[in-house]
Amino acid sequence: MPKKILAMLLPWCCLLTGVVSAQAPEPAVVYPAQLMTELAALRDGAFRSDYAYRQVAHLSENIGPRMGGSPQAEQAAEYVAAEMRKLGLDAHLEEVRLPHWVRGAETAELVQFPGQAPQTTQKIVVTTLSGSTSTTPAGLTAEVIAVNNFEELKQLGRAKVAGKIVLFNFPFDKQKAAAGSAGEAYGEAVAYRVAAGKSAADLGAAASLVRSVGGADYRLPHTGYSLPSGIPQGAVAAEDADLISHLAAQGPVQLHLTLTPQVLPEVIGHNVIADLKGSEHPEQIVVVSGHLDSWDLGTGALDDAAGVAVAMEVAHLVQQLHLHPKRTIRVIAWMDEENGGRGHDAYEKAHGADFPNYVAAMESDLGSGHCLGYIVKASAKAIALLQPVQAVMQSAGANVLRPTNSSPGSDISPMVRAGIPGLAPLQDARTYFNYHHTAADTLDKIVPRELQENAAAMAVMAYALADMPETLPR
């Protein structure tokens, strides 16, 4: 799998390592008393504020789905920049060249299967993946072969695969997710969404389908990024993946599939960059961020209007409390996290020379579930300097510092690769992948109190990083 795709997956599939520190003993590191008072004020202010929720509501309901390259995505960028200017931040848009991907028709039905009643078909719930090519408008009809994994496909070989539709029926591990390891479950299953089409195409398949990557089986298909393969690619609802597999085990199954996505000429989209300038070291930057773009099936409330709104809330709280951090807090609303990561590529190209001055980068991109603390990619010495933050966040239950060996977010990964400490809220994601990349990612899934928890965690950490006596060691 290409390194870039692996980098996109690592935040979800990495096993977090190191000692989890959940207690808040008397910190060995001492922050100035004024700073501790300000951090407590930010924490408490977050629980009194509905600013983040109002931002999620506007992005997800007033603007709606924000597929990169769409008019809604551009409207969202302009909206966030304007909101940051209202708070007094120096905000501007930076260009990102984007593919303009349009979904088109997506239908599927079983037209031949064992036990079939005469003159009947069975509907299959399907959605298109981003790397798909188009069928003809009339669709294609071919036999379906079902496999559980890449190894089974390889064992079949080209002679049994060529001209067929391949279904990869690899299940999302719901028990693992329910036990608190949703990211690991996602990482295992999403490898099929990303690479199944290419694997099938390499053996001459006519099309590729994958079992949807998610935890709730309500006949909801989950869309997402996949590698371009030269063949039609889709994701079917979990129930339909099982249906096809059961029937295919009994005898030949034929599927009629219509997927007509289009990749239109590139358009110009934008990242939003908004700075709350530091009072003493404005060149030293602390990044807080989420991504503006979303998939087009739902309204992108969890993924990732919530992350953008929490980052915006950091600036709102600091300004509302009339605080003046020594270092610059930079709010970034990323574009194109979902379909290739061109936003963070453009940012690295424009700002990479300044990375030595960056203090840390934070990203929220796992919804808005109960916040337990922080995932941290940094040295042990750097993590030790964050002990006072644990003490401040103990009353909110968000005082875990969990080390990781990879970037805690895909858009901050170029900064993390450059050695900048990376952080993300550590969230309860047990139900997140029930809605992820589906039509059910809507505002009602946001729990206001839990969104406030995430805002408090990001605001306290960001301000601590921006005002602490010394920067984190690399």
Residue pairs with C-beta under 8 A, 6 or more apart in sequence:
1 191
1 194
1 195
2 227
4 341
5 194
5 195
5 227
7 407
7 410
7 413
8 225
8 341
8 410
8 413
9 187
9 190
9 191
9 194
10 187
10 406
10 407
10 413
11 183
11 365
11 406
11 407
11 408
11 409
11 410
11 413
11 424
12 183
12 184
12 186
12 187
12 190
13 183
13 184
13 186
13 187
13 188
13 190
13 191
14 183
14 187
14 404
14 405
14 406
15 184
16 375
16 402
16 403
16 404
16 405
17 403
17 404
17 405
18 402
18 403
18 404
19 403
20 400
20 401
20 402
21 390
21 400
21 401
21 402
22 373
22 399
22 400
23 390
23 399
24 387
24 390
24 391
24 393
24 394
24 399
26 391
27 387
27 388
27 390
27 391
28 384
28 387
29 384
29 385
29 386
29 387
29 388
30 388
31 39
31 388
31 464
31 468
31 469
32 469
35 464
35 467
35 468
36 388
36 392
38 321
38 323
38 463
38 467
39 388
39 389
39 392
39 460
39 463
39 464
40 392
41 321
41 323
42 317
42 318
42 321
42 323
42 456
42 459
42 460
42 463
43 392
43 393
43 395
43 396
43 456
43 459
43 460
45 317
45 320
45 321
45 459
46 313
46 317
46 452
46 453
46 455
46 456
46 459
47 396
47 449
47 452
47 456
49 313
49 316
49 317
49 320
49 452
49 455
50 448
51 309
51 312
51 313
51 316
51 317
52 306
52 309
52 310
52 312
52 313
52 316
52 451
52 452
52 454
52 455
53 309
53 446
53 448
53 451
53 452
55 83
55 305
55 308
55 309
55 312
55 313
56 301
56 305
56 306
56 309
56 368
56 443
56 446
56 451
57 443
58 79
59 66
59 76
59 79
59 80
59 292
59 300
59 301
59 305
59 308
59 309
60 299
60 300
60 301
60 305
60 442
60 443
61 299
61 443
63 72
63 75
63 76
63 79
64 72
64 299
65 72
65 294
65 295
65 296
65 297
65 298
65 299
65 300
66 72
66 73
66 76
66 292
66 293
66 294
66 300
67 73
67 101
67 293
67 294
67 295
67 296
67 338
67 339
68 98
68 99
68 101
68 269
68 293
68 335
68 336
68 338
68 339
68 342
69 98
69 99
69 100
69 101
69 264
69 266
69 267
69 269
70 100
70 296
73 269
73 292
73 293
73 335
74 269
74 270
76 292
76 333
77 93
77 269
77 270
77 271
77 272
77 292
77 333
77 335
78 93
80 91
80 272
80 274
80 292
80 308
80 312
80 333
81 91
81 92
81 93
81 272
81 274
82 91
83 312
84 91
84 272
84 274
84 312
84 315
84 331
85 91
85 274
87 276
87 315
87 316
87 319
88 276
88 319
89 274
89 275
89 276
89 315
89 331
90 274
90 275
90 277
91 272
91 273
91 274
91 275
91 331
92 272
92 273
92 274
93 270
93 271
93 272
93 273
94 270
94 271
94 272
94 273
94 346
94 347
94 350
95 268
95 269
95 270
95 346
96 268
96 269
96 270
96 271
96 335
96 336
96 342
96 343
96 346
97 266
97 267
97 268
97 269
97 342
97 346
98 266
98 267
98 268
98 269
98 335
98 336
98 342
99 263
99 264
99 266
99 339
99 340
100 263
100 264
100 265
100 266
100 267
101 130
101 261
101 262
101 263
101 264
101 339
102 261
102 262
102 263
102 264
103 128
103 261
103 296
104 128
104 134
104 259
104 260
104 261
104 262
105 137
105 258
105 259
105 260
106 126
106 127
106 128
106 234
106 258
106 259
106 260
107 126
107 139
107 257
107 258
108 123
108 124
108 125
108 126
108 234
108 236
108 255
108 256
108 257
108 258
109 121
109 122
109 123
109 124
109 255
109 256
110 121
110 122
110 124
110 243
110 244
110 247
110 253
110 254
110 255
110 256
111 121
111 141
111 254
111 255
111 256
112 252
112 253
112 254
113 122
113 247
113 251
113 252
113 253
113 254
114 247
114 250
114 251
114 252
114 253
115 250
121 256
122 243
124 236
124 237
124 240
124 243
124 244
124 255
125 219
125 220
125 221
125 236
125 237
125 239
125 240
126 209
126 221
126 234
126 235
126 236
126 237
126 240
126 257
126 259
127 212
127 221
127 222
127 223
127 234
127 235
127 297
128 223
128 232
128 233
128 234
128 259
128 261
129 193
129 197
129 210
129 223
129 224
129 225
129 226
129 233
129 234
129 235
130 223
130 224
130 225
130 226
130 261
130 339
131 197
131 198
131 225
131 226
131 227
131 228
131 229
131 233
132 197
132 226
132 229
132 231
132 232
132 233
132 234
132 259
132 261
133 228
133 229
133 230
133 231
133 232
133 233
133 261
134 232
134 259
134 260
134 261
134 262
135 207
135 232
135 257
135 258
135 259
135 260
137 258
137 260
138 258
139 256
139 257
139 258
139 259
140 206
140 207
140 232
140 256
140 257
140 258
141 254
141 255
141 256
141 257
142 163
142 164
142 165
142 206
142 207
142 254
142 255
142 257
143 163
143 164
143 165
143 252
143 253
143 254
143 255
144 164
144 165
144 166
144 167
144 209
144 244
144 248
144 253
144 254
144 255
145 156
145 160
145 161
145 164
145 165
145 166
145 167
145 248
146 167
146 169
146 241
146 244
146 245
146 248
146 249
147 153
147 156
147 166
147 167
147 168
147 169
148 168
148 169
148 170
149 168
149 170
149 192
150 168
150 192
150 195
150 196
150 199
153 161
153 166
153 168
153 199
153 200
153 203
156 203
157 203
158 203
158 204
161 200
161 203
161 204
161 205
162 203
162 204
162 205
163 204
163 205
163 206
164 205
164 206
165 205
165 206
165 207
165 208
165 209
165 255
165 257
166 196
166 200
166 203
166 205
166 207
166 208
166 209
167 209
167 210
167 211
167 236
167 241
167 244
167 245
167 248
168 192
168 196
168 200
168 208
168 209
168 210
168 211
169 211
169 241
169 242
169 244
169 245
170 188
170 189
170 192
170 210
170 211
171 189
171 211
171 238
172 185
172 186
172 189
172 211
172 212
172 213
172 214
172 215
172 238
172 433
173 184
173 185
173 188
173 189
174 185
174 215
176 182
176 184
176 185
177 185
177 186
177 215
177 429
177 430
177 433
178 430
180 428
180 430
182 215
182 429
182 430
182 432
182 433
183 366
183 429
185 215
185 433
186 213
186 433
186 436
189 211
189 213
190 213
190 224
192 210
192 211
192 213
193 210
193 213
193 222
193 224
193 225
193 226
193 235
194 225
194 226
194 227
195 226
195 227
196 208
196 210
196 226
196 233
197 208
197 226
197 227
197 229
197 231
197 233
198 227
198 228
198 229
199 208
200 207
200 208
200 229
200 231
201 208
201 229
201 230
201 231
205 231
206 231
206 232
207 231
207 232
207 233
207 234
207 257
207 259
208 229
208 231
208 232
208 233
208 234
209 233
209 234
209 235
209 236
209 241
209 244
209 257
210 233
210 234
210 235
210 236
210 241
211 235
211 236
211 238
211 241
212 220
212 221
212 222
212 235
212 236
212 237
212 238
212 241
212 438
213 222
213 224
213 235
213 433
213 436
213 437
214 220
214 222
214 238
214 433
214 434
214 435
214 436
214 437
214 438
215 431
215 433
215 434
216 431
216 434
216 435
216 440
217 237
217 238
217 239
218 440
219 237
219 238
219 239
219 240
220 237
220 438
220 439
220 440
221 234
221 235
221 236
221 237
221 297
221 438
222 235
222 436
222 437
222 438
223 235
223 295
223 296
223 297
223 437
223 438
224 235
224 295
224 338
224 437
225 338
225 339
225 340
226 233
232 257
232 259
233 259
234 257
234 259
236 244
244 253
244 255
247 253
269 293
269 335
269 336
269 343
270 335
271 332
271 333
271 334
271 335
271 343
271 346
271 347
272 292
272 331
272 332
272 333
273 330
273 331
273 332
274 315
274 330
274 331
274 332
275 285
275 328
275 329
275 330
275 331
276 315
276 318
276 319
276 325
276 328
276 329
276 330
276 331
277 328
278 284
278 325
278 326
278 327
278 328
278 329
278 466
279 324
279 325
279 326
280 326
280 327
281 326
281 327
281 328
282 327
282 328
283 328
283 354
283 357
284 326
284 327
284 328
284 357
284 358
284 359
284 471
285 327
285 328
285 329
285 330
285 354
285 357
285 358
285 359
286 325
286 327
286 328
286 329
286 330
286 358
286 359
286 360
286 361
286 362
286 462
286 465
286 466
287 330
287 332
287 358
287 360
287 361
287 362
287 363
287 412
287 415
288 310
288 311
288 314
288 315
288 329
288 330
288 331
288 332
288 362
288 458
288 462
289 307
289 308
289 311
289 331
289 332
289 333
289 334
289 361
289 362
289 363
289 364
289 409
289 411
289 412
290 304
290 305
290 306
290 307
290 308
290 309
290 310
290 311
290 333
290 334
290 363
290 364
290 365
291 304
291 307
291 308
291 333
291 334
291 335
291 336
291 337
291 338
291 343
291 365
291 411
292 304
292 308
292 333
292 334
292 335
293 300
293 334
293 335
293 336
293 337
293 338
293 339
293 343
294 300
294 303
294 304
294 305
294 338
294 441
295 303
295 338
295 437
295 441
297 437
297 438
297 439
297 441
298 435
298 437
298 438
298 439
298 440
298 441
298 442
299 305
299 441
299 442
299 443
300 441
301 441
301 442
301 443
301 445
301 446
302 367
302 368
302 432
302 435
302 436
302 441
302 445
302 446
303 338
303 365
303 367
303 436
303 437
303 441
304 337
304 364
304 365
306 364
306 367
306 368
306 446
306 451
306 454
307 363
307 364
307 365
307 366
308 333
309 451
309 455
310 364
310 368
310 425
310 451
310 454
310 455
310 458
311 331
311 332
311 333
311 362
311 364
311 458
312 331
313 455
313 458
313 459
314 329
314 331
314 455
314 458
314 459
314 462
314 463
315 329
315 331
317 455
317 459
318 325
318 329
318 459
318 463
323 463
323 467
325 463
325 466
325 467
326 466
326 467
327 359
327 465
327 466
327 467
327 471
328 466
329 462
329 463
329 466
332 347
332 411
334 343
334 344
334 347
334 411
335 342
335 343
336 342
336 343
337 343
337 344
337 365
337 410
337 411
341 410
341 411
343 411
344 410
344 411
344 412
344 413
344 414
345 414
347 414
348 414
348 415
352 414
352 418
355 415
355 418
355 419
355 420
358 415
358 418
358 420
359 420
359 421
359 465
359 466
359 471
359 472
360 378
360 420
360 421
360 422
360 423
360 465
360 472
361 409
361 412
361 415
361 416
361 420
361 421
361 422
361 423
362 409
362 412
362 422
362 423
362 424
362 458
362 461
362 462
363 408
363 409
363 410
363 411
363 412
363 422
363 423
363 424
364 409
364 424
364 425
364 454
364 458
365 409
365 410
365 411
365 424
366 424
366 425
366 427
366 429
366 432
367 427
367 429
367 432
367 435
367 436
367 445
368 427
368 446
368 447
368 450
368 451
368 454
369 427
369 428
369 429
369 430
369 431
369 432
369 447
369 450
370 397
370 427
370 428
370 450
370 453
371 396
371 397
371 398
371 425
371 426
371 427
371 428
371 450
371 453
371 454
371 456
371 457
372 397
372 398
372 400
372 426
372 427
372 428
373 390
373 393
373 398
373 399
373 400
373 401
373 402
373 425
373 426
373 457
374 386
374 389
374 398
374 400
374 401
374 402
374 423
374 424
374 425
374 426
374 457
374 461
375 402
375 404
375 408
375 423
375 424
375 425
375 426
376 382
376 383
376 386
376 401
376 402
376 403
376 404
376 408
376 421
376 422
376 423
377 403
377 404
377 405
377 406
377 407
377 408
377 416
377 421
377 422
377 423
378 403
378 421
378 422
378 423
378 472
379 421
379 472
379 473
379 474
380 403
381 473
382 421
382 472
382 473
382 474
383 401
383 403
385 468
385 470
385 472
385 473
386 401
386 461
386 464
386 472
388 464
389 399
389 460
389 461
389 464
390 399
390 401
391 399
392 460
392 464
393 399
393 456
393 457
393 460
396 453
396 456
396 457
397 453
398 425
398 426
398 453
398 456
398 457
400 426
402 426
406 416
407 413
407 416
407 417
407 422
408 416
408 422
408 423
408 424
409 422
409 424
412 420
412 422
413 422
415 422
416 422
419 474
420 474
421 472
421 474
423 461
425 454
425 457
425 458
427 454
434 440
435 441
435 442
435 445
465 471
465 472
